[in-house]
Amino acid sequence: MFSILFCSSITFILAVAVMFIASIVSKKTIIDREKSSPFECGFDPNGSARIPFSLRFFLIAVIFLIFDVEITLLLPLVSISDFSDIFFYSVTGLSFLAILLFGLYFEWYSGALEWSS
């Protein structure tokens, strides 16, 4: 019982000593904090997280995701072209492309794709 307690305390002391030595020896300082901080979407990671951001940025990101998912849904049409009827394949592909192009036209016409306005 005593030997288990002794070994666990020695292990704990050794782990704390290694962490302490590593924090002293490490080259990171407060000056390097800006260089090692992540840069995401133009936001300052050390500033306030409650500042408002551009609604246009959010809208462009959502539009990109929508069109990206639709393109992903178009890719299986290429692999089933050999196994399906050519009329059904053509009608499905063209109707899906028509919906995609109509959505793009609507976004363009409504001005959602214009960044500076």
Buried (B, 14 or more C-beta within 10 A) or exposed (E): EEEEEEEEEEEEEEEEEEEEEEEEEEEEEEEEEEEEEEEEEEEEEEEEEEEEEEEBEEEBEEBEEBBEEBEEEBEEBEEEEEEEEEEEBEEBBEEBEEEBEEBBEEBEEEEBEEEEE
